[in-house]
Amino acid sequence: MADKIKFQITTPERVVFEDEVDEITLPTQQGEIGILPHHIPLVSLLSAGEIRIKKGSEIIYMAVSGGFIQVKPKQVTVLADTAEREEEIDEQRAEEARRAARELLTTKRADATDFAAVSAKLEKELARLKVARRRRKPREPIMPQS
């Protein structure tokens, strides 16, 4: 049996995901990182973006808005500000929130505090839209590796 990674995503409200998986791709401030079993220990900031979780032939997509990542050789814990599974995202609401954030961004440029908060909101909504729009595309099965 192949090695697995115990993976958990927790927000202040709930445990969003908890299972043993084969591979995880996470957004960080330095770019995406891929985590496999026996990865070196790591602590990093989580950026707004898409998480991809590979479990067997299935890929699970989630949108996150930021937080922290702790990687141990066989365990990964994500403490996220917000996290949503692909099927939980209402694409229309996410698009409306993105438009509102973009509009605020253009009108609030003078106030740096508001600018940072609105920029973070815009990044969150863009991540949600990216994940939600995956539902419309037909998925190809993952080919097993030889």
Buried (B, 14 or more C-beta within 10 A) or exposed (E): EEEBBBBBBBBEEEEBBEEEBBBBBBBBEEEEBEBEBEBEEEEBEBBBBBBBBBBEEEBBBBBBBBBEBBBBEEBBBBBBBBBBBBEEBEBEEBBEBBEBBBEBBEEBEEEEEBBEBBBBBBBBBBBBBBBBBBEEEEEEEEEEEE
